[in-house]
């Protein structure tokens, strides 16, 4: 089955049922060390994960690690340009859950990004990026502790699907001519718009299936959170891109109000219900006026549409959601993408789970990570219905490789996410406690130490791992 690698002889495969992992007490988990500083941060990560599992379960549970290869290390073993060998793909598919360090993105032809390739090959449609603050971590923000969000980024669609054509290419030129001469003129709403003939061109697909399966995972995650954090915000630019990003928003609301009807309330529905609770005699029209401040300036047709909306909400969910019951439901709302970038800084404690498309999610997750201490402290997961890969969110930093100085926090926290995904919460909690205590005591690597006031002496990468374990308690 494998050309150059051999699985552990001890351990059991993780399987999947209804999109969720079924985890034995001795799972075999493939790991990719990573390029550059992966040589330092993976040993530190493995040491912390193993110590937490051993302490939490007293030997009753244990991970059997299975080394597989990708990136530059794979080329060393499998040959030039073999950045993602079949052995690795077979192992991840067979064992279901894997973890990886940072990987080099090859320059030139071939695979555009190894991370994107893994997401698309295994249909890992949900990129999950929690961003929370650990006390003592240097941050450029005045109140970083107020930010505690989880970004659910759709991982397989949008412009990251990579369907594009170079300026001047034969197919690109043919497509522009088809759009300019037939498709745009045949769509009256586009008016006289034209695409420049010297443009590169890309395709931005957003599907109902892709959108709703992401929002479904986000809502299921919200159900597991404390009541005050049970909120899902649909992030989009639907005011401009109505049939892609706007559709993502609409499909998200549709899922919430059908499949999760008893568990969810939309923000607009909450306004309607609240208005009636405050004034049981309120008319449908006055209720409509309160949820839409521009109501009186609307056309009669638009007014009637909003009144009908109010009537439908009260008729369908007053019994199940009215009289304050909606306050115990998951709140589903939406925000424009550029607005949410501002609001996670100015009103961070108002948000919990942010569900968004690929490109917006890429920007948003990095921006949120910066508030709580940077990518060195940012974990990530790529999750599908039959596979999950947990990963560092930062780059390879090759100039620091082998110096035992880089911060392993991103991969360690990705390991925490992996343990939580596996249902091994006790081990995950130990690591979060150890990491939090190490930072609070100023026992950190140079990237954090140099920003702390007063200054502290930096630990080596390996020493930081030891400090985390020491503070397990």
PEKA-V849712 format. One record per residue. N is the residue number from 1. RES is the residue in one small letter. PHI is phi as a letter, one per 20 degrees, with the letter a starting at -180 (none if undefined). PSI is psi in radians with two decimals (none if undefined). Layout:
# PEKA-V849712
<<N/RES/PHI/PSI> <N/RES/PHI/PSI>>
This chain:
# PEKA-V849712
<<1/x/none/-0.67> <2/x/d/2.56> <3/x/e/-0.80> <4/x/c/0.10> <5/x/c/2.76> <6/x/c/2.17> <7/x/f/2.76> <8/x/f/2.60> <9/x/e/-0.24> <10/x/d/2.28> <11/x/p/2.96> <12/x/c/2.62> <13/x/f/2.52> <14/x/e/2.34> <15/x/d/3.06> <16/x/c/2.48> <17/x/c/2.13> <18/x/l/0.69> <19/x/n/0.04> <20/x/d/2.58> <21/x/f/2.48> <22/x/d/1.92> <23/x/d/2.14> <24/x/f/3.04> <25/x/f/-0.26> <26/x/c/1.09> <27/x/f/2.55> <28/x/e/2.16> <29/x/c/2.01> <30/x/f/2.51> <31/x/c/2.52> <32/x/d/2.06> <33/x/g/-0.73> <34/x/o/2.75> <35/x/e/2.98> <36/x/l/-2.08> <37/x/f/-0.03> <38/x/g/-0.52> <39/x/f/-0.42> <40/x/e/-0.79> <41/x/f/-0.48> <42/x/f/-0.83> <43/x/g/-0.67> <44/x/f/-0.73> <45/x/f/-0.84> <46/x/g/-0.71> <47/x/f/-0.76> <48/x/f/-0.79> <49/x/f/-0.80> <50/x/f/-0.71> <51/x/f/-0.69> <52/x/f/-0.75> <53/x/f/-0.74> <54/x/f/-0.76> <55/x/f/-0.71> <56/x/f/-0.59> <57/x/c/0.12> <58/x/l/0.71> <59/x/n/-0.07> <60/x/f/-0.34> <61/x/c/2.56> <62/x/b/2.44> <63/x/e/2.30> <64/x/e/1.91> <65/x/f/2.45> <66/x/c/1.87> <67/x/f/2.19> <68/x/c/2.99> <69/x/c/2.47> <70/x/b/2.81> <71/x/m/-2.64> <72/x/f/-0.64> <73/x/f/-0.60> <74/x/f/-0.68> <75/x/f/-0.60> <76/x/f/-0.60> <77/x/e/-0.70> <78/x/d/-0.26> <79/x/o/2.88> <80/x/g/2.35> <81/x/m/0.16> <82/x/e/1.12> <83/x/f/-0.48> <84/x/c/1.39> <85/x/f/2.76> <86/x/f/-0.59> <87/x/g/-0.79> <88/x/f/-0.77> <89/x/f/-0.72> <90/x/f/-0.75> <91/x/f/-0.78> <92/x/f/-0.71> <93/x/f/-0.71> <94/x/f/-0.68> <95/x/d/-0.18> <96/x/n/-0.73> <97/x/c/2.29> <98/x/b/2.87> <99/x/c/2.57> <100/x/b/2.63> <101/x/e/-3.01> <102/x/f/2.55> <103/x/c/2.52> <104/x/f/2.38> <105/x/e/2.06> <106/x/g/2.45> <107/x/e/2.42> <108/x/n/-2.54> <109/x/f/-3.11> <110/x/n/-2.53> <111/x/f/2.24> <112/x/f/-0.74> <113/x/b/2.25> <114/x/f/-0.62> <115/x/f/-0.80> <116/x/f/-0.68> <117/x/f/-0.79> <118/x/f/-0.71> <119/x/f/-0.74> <120/x/f/-0.67> <121/x/f/-0.72> <122/x/d/0.16> <123/x/l/0.84> <124/x/e/1.41> <125/x/f/-0.27> <126/x/d/1.95> <127/x/e/2.04> <128/x/d/2.14> <129/x/c/1.68> <130/x/f/2.43> <131/x/c/1.82> <132/x/c/2.79> <133/x/e/2.38> <134/x/d/2.13> <135/x/g/2.30> <136/x/n/-0.25> <137/x/f/2.21> <138/x/f/2.38> <139/x/b/2.54> <140/x/f/-0.12> <141/x/e/2.55> <142/x/f/-0.65> <143/x/c/1.12> <144/x/f/-0.41> <145/x/f/-0.28> <146/x/f/-0.31> <147/x/e/2.09> <148/x/b/1.44> <149/x/c/2.79> <150/x/c/2.08> <151/x/e/2.13> <152/x/d/1.83> <153/x/d/2.19> <154/x/f/2.32> <155/x/d/-0.15> <156/x/c/-0.14> <157/x/d/-2.67> <158/x/m/-2.90> <159/x/f/-0.25> <160/x/f/-0.15> <161/x/f/-0.40> <162/x/n/0.42> <163/x/e/1.75> <164/x/b/2.84> <165/x/c/2.42> <166/x/f/2.55> <167/x/g/2.28> <168/x/n/-0.12> <169/x/f/2.69> <170/x/f/-0.85> <171/x/f/-0.67> <172/x/f/-0.75> <173/x/f/-0.73> <174/x/f/-0.71> <175/x/f/-0.73> <176/x/f/-0.75> <177/x/f/-0.71> <178/x/f/-0.75> <179/x/f/-0.82> <180/x/f/-0.65> <181/x/e/-0.43> <182/x/c/-0.97> <183/x/f/-0.76> <184/x/f/-0.84> <185/x/f/-0.46> <186/x/e/0.01> <187/x/c/1.67> <188/x/g/-0.60> <189/x/f/-0.33> <190/x/e/-0.12> <191/x/l/-2.27> <192/x/d/0.41> <193/x/f/2.56> <194/x/b/2.57> <195/x/e/2.26> <196/x/g/2.45> <197/x/f/-0.33> <198/x/e/0.44> <199/x/e/2.55> <200/x/f/2.79> <201/x/b/2.43> <202/x/c/2.83> <203/x/d/2.41> <204/x/d/1.50> <205/x/e/2.29> <206/x/c/2.02> <207/x/d/2.74> <208/x/f/-0.76> <209/x/f/-0.85> <210/x/f/-0.70> <211/x/f/-0.81> <212/x/f/-0.55> <213/x/f/-0.53> <214/x/f/-0.85> <215/x/f/-0.60> <216/x/g/-0.81> <217/x/f/-0.68> <218/x/f/-0.74> <219/x/f/-0.74> <220/x/f/-0.65> <221/x/f/-0.74> <222/x/g/-0.60> <223/x/f/-0.41> <224/x/e/-0.12> <225/x/e/2.84> <226/x/g/2.71> <227/x/g/-0.67> <228/x/f/-0.12> <229/x/d/0.17> <230/x/e/1.39> <231/x/b/2.41> <232/x/c/2.14> <233/x/d/2.13> <234/x/e/2.02> <235/x/d/2.26> <236/x/a/2.98> <237/x/c/0.82> <238/x/f/-0.23> <239/x/f/-0.34> <240/x/d/-0.88> <241/x/d/1.42> <242/x/f/-0.55> <243/x/e/-0.08> <244/x/d/-1.24> <245/x/f/-0.63> <246/x/f/-0.63> <247/x/f/-0.66> <248/x/g/-0.82> <249/x/f/-0.87> <250/x/f/-0.73> <251/x/f/-0.57> <252/x/f/-0.80> <253/x/f/-0.70> <254/x/g/-0.78> <255/x/f/-0.79> <256/x/f/-0.64> <257/x/e/0.09> <258/x/c/-1.25> <259/x/f/-0.57> <260/x/d/0.62> <261/x/g/-0.75> <262/x/f/-0.33> <263/x/e/-0.30> <264/x/c/2.68> <265/x/c/2.45> <266/x/e/2.79> <267/x/g/-0.74> <268/x/f/-0.69> <269/x/f/-0.68> <270/x/f/-0.61> <271/x/f/-0.78> <272/x/f/-0.82> <273/x/f/-0.74> <274/x/f/-0.70> <275/x/g/-0.75> <276/x/f/-0.60> <277/x/f/-0.67> <278/x/f/-0.54> <279/x/b/1.53> <280/x/g/-0.40> <281/x/e/0.08> <282/x/g/2.40> <283/x/f/2.80> <284/x/f/-0.69> <285/x/f/-0.73> <286/x/f/-0.62> <287/x/f/-0.76> <288/x/f/-0.67> <289/x/f/-0.60> <290/x/f/-0.52> <291/x/e/-0.21> <292/x/c/1.67> <293/x/g/-0.46> <294/x/e/0.31> <295/x/g/-0.84> <296/x/f/-0.34> <297/x/e/-0.06> <298/x/f/2.84> <299/x/f/2.81> <300/x/g/-0.63> <301/x/f/-0.76> <302/x/f/-0.66> <303/x/g/-0.78> <304/x/f/-0.60> <305/x/f/-0.73> <306/x/f/-0.67> <307/x/f/-0.73> <308/x/f/-0.67> <309/x/f/-0.81> <310/x/f/-0.80> <311/x/f/-0.73> <312/x/f/-0.72> <313/x/f/-0.83> <314/x/f/-0.64> <315/x/f/-0.65> <316/x/e/-0.58> <317/x/c/0.12> <318/x/g/-0.77> <319/x/f/-0.68> <320/x/e/-0.47> <321/x/d/-0.26> <322/x/f/-3.13> <323/x/l/0.71> <324/x/n/-0.12> <325/x/f/-0.44> <326/x/f/-0.40> <327/x/f/-0.26> <328/x/d/0.19> <329/x/e/2.88> <330/x/f/2.19> <331/x/e/2.17> <332/x/d/2.09> <333/x/c/-3.06> <334/x/b/2.67> <335/x/b/2.56> <336/x/f/2.47> <337/x/g/-0.83> <338/x/f/-0.54> <339/x/f/-0.70> <340/x/f/-0.50> <341/x/f/-0.66> <342/x/f/-0.73> <343/x/f/-0.47> <344/x/f/-0.21> <345/x/e/-0.72> <346/x/e/-0.50> <347/x/c/0.93> <348/x/f/-0.54> <349/x/f/0.02> <350/x/e/-0.04> <351/x/c/2.68> <352/x/c/-1.25> <353/x/d/2.23> <354/x/d/1.99> <355/x/d/2.20> <356/x/b/3.02> <357/x/e/-3.14> <358/x/f/-1.01> <359/x/f/-0.85> <360/x/g/-0.72> <361/x/f/-0.57> <362/x/f/-0.89> <363/x/f/-0.83> <364/x/f/-0.71> <365/x/f/-0.65> <366/x/f/-0.67> <367/x/f/-0.73> <368/x/f/-0.69> <369/x/f/-0.64> <370/x/f/-0.61> <371/x/f/-0.63> <372/x/e/0.18> <373/x/p/-0.03> <374/x/n/3.03> <375/x/f/-0.36> <376/x/f/-0.34> <377/x/d/0.30> <378/x/d/1.92> <379/x/e/2.90> <380/x/b/2.66> <381/x/b/2.55> <382/x/c/2.00> <383/x/c/2.34> <384/x/c/-2.89> <385/x/e/-0.21> <386/x/c/0.29> <387/x/a/2.65> <388/x/b/2.36> <389/x/c/2.15> <390/x/d/2.49> <391/x/b/2.73> <392/x/f/2.56> <393/x/d/-0.02> <394/x/d/3.13> <395/x/e/-3.01> <396/x/e/-0.34> <397/x/l/1.03> <398/x/g/-0.47> <399/x/f/-0.29> <400/x/e/-0.05> <401/x/f/2.38> <402/x/m/0.04> <403/x/e/-0.06> <404/x/l/0.78> <405/x/c/-0.26> <406/x/f/2.70> <407/x/f/2.08> <408/x/e/0.15> <409/x/g/-0.69> <410/x/f/-0.81> <411/x/f/-0.65> <412/x/f/-0.79> <413/x/f/-0.51> <414/x/f/-0.63> <415/x/f/-0.64> <416/x/f/-0.78> <417/x/f/-0.69> <418/x/f/-0.78> <419/x/f/-0.72> <420/x/f/-0.71> <421/x/f/-0.62> <422/x/f/-0.16> <423/x/n/0.21> <424/x/e/1.08> <425/x/f/-0.61> <426/x/f/-0.74> <427/x/f/-0.70> <428/x/f/-0.75> <429/x/f/-0.63> <430/x/f/-0.76> <431/x/f/-0.74> <432/x/f/-0.68> <433/x/f/-0.84> <434/x/f/-0.75> <435/x/f/-0.80> <436/x/g/-0.77> <437/x/f/-0.69> <438/x/f/-0.78> <439/x/f/-0.78> <440/x/f/-0.52> <441/x/e/0.15> <442/x/m/0.38> <443/x/e/1.50> <444/x/c/2.91> <445/x/f/3.00> <446/x/g/-0.60> <447/x/f/-0.59> <448/x/e/-0.66> <449/x/g/-0.70> <450/x/f/-0.29> <451/x/d/-0.10> <452/x/e/2.56> <453/x/c/2.08> <454/x/f/2.86> <455/x/f/2.57> <456/x/c/2.73> <457/x/f/2.27> <458/x/f/2.60> <459/x/e/2.74> <460/x/f/2.86> <461/x/g/-0.86> <462/x/f/-0.60> <463/x/f/-0.59> <464/x/f/-0.73> <465/x/g/-0.76> <466/x/f/-0.65> <467/x/f/-0.73> <468/x/g/-0.81> <469/x/f/-0.68> <470/x/g/-0.63> <471/x/e/0.19> <472/x/g/-0.57> <473/x/n/none>>
